[in-house]
């Protein structure tokens, strides 16, 4: 019983930063993201069989500790649903930098959820798949869907109403591109899970951010539905700045962006000023690497501007993705 699935990262334009329940991975606010295409992807093979123990490998290295525990959260749930007792072997490969602010946990645990579901022929629906992926990585619950996705925070203590829904398919806005700039492909010093809880506990700005988010989220949803690029870019930058301000206000301060990141911000602002409108917009997750959204009409100009920023190591260009795909599954 084995299956192979691929999933891609999603990059949030309305961020999730802070949990109301860390054990169930329930967020304090709803979030909106764009699923990326297969330019950046994780491929995961899940096999259930007569193994001596459960094991998981990432990029050829066996996982232990927290990584192994997070994998087993998903595996144990699907085993329970399928009434299966076999041990499991998981082999994952990221075709892009890992733990560097490129949402590798989102694509990784989404691919794991989809592959585990396929291996045991559970045929879970999108809501259930989203909840399954969420238990190991909050952002992974959005990567089980393609296009433009909203993760509803929910209100129930058991988390059953906290899952992702698709706002629009990838085909809704085919001209939208994410030009990802690699600034530092190394692992960040403070992980997202630890960092966000520090922010919740110590940042005075965080309450103000939470109060502003419902209105900003509504504006972003409207911009997506109307394919309003100018507003989409403006709101993405506003949201990124809000989250990183709260990070800097955390005690001790969380400074995921570096000097190169700030030069990218200036390059984007300069381009928009030259055009007299927003032709692109940056967003930064918990890392120094930038995601600069633009349209096909301005992609070459944006790439040229980013390539001139000293310290940018590599550029990836991604369109809007259609979500995970199963490459191998048991015969019906």
C-alpha positions in Angstrom: 0.0 0.0 0.0 1.8 3.1 -1.2 1.2 6.3 -3.0 3.3 9.3 -4.3 1.9 12.8 -4.2 3.3 16.3 -5.0 2.2 19.5 -3.4 3.4 23.1 -3.7 3.9 25.9 -1.2 1.4 28.6 -0.7 2.3 32.2 0.1 0.0 34.1 2.3 -1.1 37.6 1.4 -3.1 37.8 4.6 -0.9 36.2 7.2 -1.5 33.6 10.0 0.7 34.6 12.9 -0.5 33.4 16.3 -2.5 30.4 17.6 -5.4 30.2 20.0 -4.7 26.4 20.4 -1.2 25.3 19.6 -1.9 21.6 20.1 -4.7 21.6 17.5 -3.0 24.3 15.4 -6.0 26.7 15.5 -5.2 30.3 14.4 -6.2 33.5 16.0 -7.2 34.9 12.6 -8.3 33.8 9.2 -5.8 34.0 6.4 -5.6 34.2 2.6 -3.0 32.7 0.4 -2.0 31.9 -3.2 -1.0 28.4 -4.0 2.1 28.3 -6.2 2.6 26.2 -9.3 5.0 23.2 -9.6 8.1 25.4 -10.1 8.5 24.8 -6.3 7.2 21.5 -5.0 7.6 18.7 -2.5 7.3 15.0 -3.6 6.3 12.5 -0.9 6.1 8.7 -1.0 4.0 7.0 1.7 4.1 3.3 2.2 2.3 1.1 4.7 3.7 -2.4 5.2 5.5 -4.9 7.3 8.2 -2.5 8.6 9.8 -2.8 12.1 9.0 0.8 12.9 7.6 4.0 11.5 10.2 6.1 9.8 10.3 9.4 7.9 13.0 10.8 5.6 13.4 14.4 4.3 15.9 15.0 1.5 17.5 11.6 2.2 18.0 12.3 6.0 16.0 10.4 8.6 13.8 12.6 10.7 13.8 12.5 14.5 12.4 14.6 17.3 9.8 17.2 16.3 10.0 16.4 12.6 9.2 12.7 13.2 6.4 13.6 15.6 4.7 16.0 13.2 4.8 13.3 10.5 3.2 10.8 12.8 0.4 13.2 13.7 -1.0 12.8 10.1 0.0 9.1 9.8 -1.7 8.1 13.0 -4.9 9.9 12.0 -5.2 8.2 8.6 -4.4 4.8 10.2 -7.2 5.4 12.7 -9.6 6.4 9.9 -8.7 3.3 7.8 -8.5 0.9 10.8 -5.0 0.1 9.6 -2.2 -1.3 11.9 0.8 -1.4 9.5 3.9 0.6 10.1 4.7 3.4 7.7 7.7 4.7 5.8 7.6 8.3 4.5 10.1 9.6 2.0 10.0 13.3 1.1 12.0 15.6 -1.2 11.9 19.3 -1.4 12.8 20.8 -4.8 13.6 24.2 -3.2 15.2 25.6 0.0 13.9 24.0 3.2 13.0 25.9 6.4 14.0 29.2 4.8 10.8 31.1 4.6 9.6 29.4 1.4 6.7 27.5 3.1 8.4 24.1 2.8 6.3 22.8 5.7 3.1 23.8 3.9 4.0 21.8 0.7 5.6 19.0 2.7 2.7 18.3 5.1 0.1 18.8 2.3 1.9 16.3 0.2 2.0 13.9 3.1 -1.7 14.2 3.8 -2.6 13.7 0.2 -0.2 10.7 -0.3 -1.3 9.1 3.0 -5.0 9.5 2.0 -4.3 7.9 -1.4 -2.2 5.1 0.0 -5.0 3.9 2.2 -7.8 4.8 -0.3 -9.7 7.0 2.2 -10.8 9.5 -0.5 -11.2 12.3 2.0 -12.9 15.4 0.8 -11.1 18.8 0.7 -12.4 20.0 4.1 -11.2 16.8 5.8 -7.9 16.8 3.9 -7.3 20.4 5.0 -8.0 19.6 8.7 -5.7 16.6 8.4 -2.8 18.6 7.0 -3.4 21.4 9.6 -2.5 19.2 12.6 1.1 19.1 11.5 1.5 22.6 9.9 -1.1 25.4 9.9 -0.2 26.7 6.5 -0.3 23.2 5.0 -4.1 23.2 5.3 -4.1 25.8 2.5 -1.8 23.9 0.2 -4.2 21.0 -0.2 -6.2 23.4 -2.5 -5.2 25.2 -5.6 -5.7 28.8 -6.7 -6.7 31.5 -4.1 -7.4 30.0 -0.7 -8.8 31.2 2.6 -8.2 29.4 5.9 -11.1 30.1 8.1 -10.0 30.4 11.7 -13.2 28.9 13.0 -14.6 29.2 16.5 -15.1 25.6 17.8 -12.7 24.4 20.4 -12.3 21.0 18.6 -11.2 22.7 15.4 -13.7 21.1 13.1 -14.7 24.4 11.6 -11.0 25.5 11.0 -10.1 24.5 7.5 -9.3 26.0 4.1 -11.7 26.8 1.3 -11.0 27.9 -2.3 -11.9 31.5 -3.0 -11.1 31.2 -6.7 -9.4 28.5 -8.9 -6.0 29.1 -10.5 -7.7 29.9 -13.9 -9.3 32.9 -12.3 -6.2 35.0 -12.5 -3.7 33.3 -14.8 -1.6 36.4 -15.4 -0.6 36.8 -11.7 3.0 35.8 -11.0 5.1 35.4 -7.8 8.8 36.2 -8.4 10.5 34.7 -5.4 13.9 36.1 -4.5 16.3 33.9 -2.6 18.3 36.0 -0.1 19.4 33.3 2.3 18.6 29.7 1.8 19.7 28.7 5.3 17.4 27.7 8.1 16.0 30.5 10.2 17.2 30.8 13.8 13.8 31.0 15.4 11.1 28.8 13.8 7.6 30.1 13.0 5.8 28.1 15.7 8.0 29.4 18.4 8.2 32.9 17.0 4.5 33.5 16.6 3.8 32.5 20.2 6.4 34.9 21.5 4.7 37.6 19.5 1.3 36.8 21.0 2.7 36.8 24.5 4.9 39.9 24.3 3.9 42.3 21.4 1.8 45.4 22.3 1.2 45.9 18.6 -0.3 42.5 18.1 -3.8 43.4 19.5 -4.0 46.3 17.1 -3.1 44.0 14.3 -5.9 41.5 15.2 -8.4 44.4 15.3 -7.4 45.5 11.8 -7.3 42.1 10.1 -11.1 41.5 9.4 -11.3 44.7 7.3 -8.0 44.1 5.5 -9.0 40.5 4.8 -12.3 41.6 3.3 -10.4 44.1 1.1 -8.0 41.4 -0.1 -10.9 39.0 -0.9 -12.5 41.8 -3.0 -9.3 42.5 -4.8 -8.9 38.8 -5.8 -12.4 38.5 -7.0 -12.1 41.6 -9.2 -8.5 40.8 -10.3 -7.6 44.3 -9.1 -3.8 44.1 -9.3 -3.2 47.6 -7.9 -5.2 46.9 -4.7 -3.9 43.3 -4.4 -0.2 44.5 -4.3 -1.0 47.4 -2.0 -2.8 45.2 0.6 -0.1 42.5 0.4 2.6 45.0 1.3 0.4 46.6 4.0 -0.1 43.1 5.5 3.5 42.1 5.3 4.6 45.3 7.0 2.0 44.8 9.8 3.2 41.3 10.6 6.9 42.2 10.6 6.2 45.3 12.8 4.7 42.9 15.4 7.7 40.6 15.0 10.0 43.5 15.7 7.9 44.5 18.7 8.2 41.0 20.1 10.5 40.6 23.2 13.2 39.7 22.3 12.7 41.1 18.8 12.2 38.8 15.8 14.1 40.1 12.8 13.5 37.7 10.0 14.2 40.3 7.3 17.7 41.5 6.7 19.4 44.3 4.8 19.0 42.6 1.4 15.3 42.2 2.2 15.0 45.9 2.9 16.7 46.7 -0.4 14.1 44.6 -2.2 11.4 46.6 -0.5 13.0 49.8 -1.8 13.3 48.4 -5.3 9.6 47.5 -5.4 8.7 50.9 -4.0 10.8 52.6 -6.7 9.2 50.6 -9.5 5.7 51.5 -8.3 6.7 55.2 -8.0 8.1 55.2 -11.5 4.9 53.8 -12.9 2.6 56.0 -10.7 0.7 52.9 -9.7 1.4 49.5 -8.1 2.7 47.2 -10.7 4.1 44.8 -8.1 4.0 44.1 -4.4 6.2 42.3 -1.9 5.4 40.0 0.9 7.8 38.4 3.4 7.0 35.3 5.5 9.2 34.4 8.5 12.4 34.7 6.6 14.5 37.2 4.6 13.4 35.8 1.2 11.0 37.9 -0.8 7.9 37.0 -2.7 7.1 39.8 -5.2 3.8 39.5 -6.9 3.3 41.1 -10.3 1.6 40.4 -13.6 3.0 39.0 -16.8 3.0 42.5 -18.4 5.6 43.7 -15.8 7.4 40.4 -15.0 10.6 41.2 -17.0 10.9 44.6 -15.5 10.5 43.3 -11.9 13.0 40.5 -12.5 15.5 43.0 -13.8 15.1 45.2 -10.8 15.4 42.3 -8.3 18.4 40.9 -10.1 20.2 44.2 -9.5 19.8 44.0 -5.7 23.1 43.0 -4.2 22.6 39.8 -2.2 19.8 38.3 -4.2 21.1 34.8 -5.0 18.5 33.4 -7.2 15.0 34.2 -8.7 12.1 31.7 -9.1 9.1 32.7 -11.1 5.9 30.9 -10.2 2.3 31.1 -11.5 -0.8 30.3 -9.6 -1.0 26.6 -9.0 -3.8 24.1 -9.2 -3.0 22.2 -6.0 -1.6 18.8 -5.2 -1.4 15.9 -7.7 -1.2 12.1 -7.0 1.5 10.5 -9.1 1.0 6.9 -8.0 -1.7 5.2 -6.0 -3.0 1.7 -5.3 -5.0 0.1 -8.1 -8.7 0.3 -7.5 
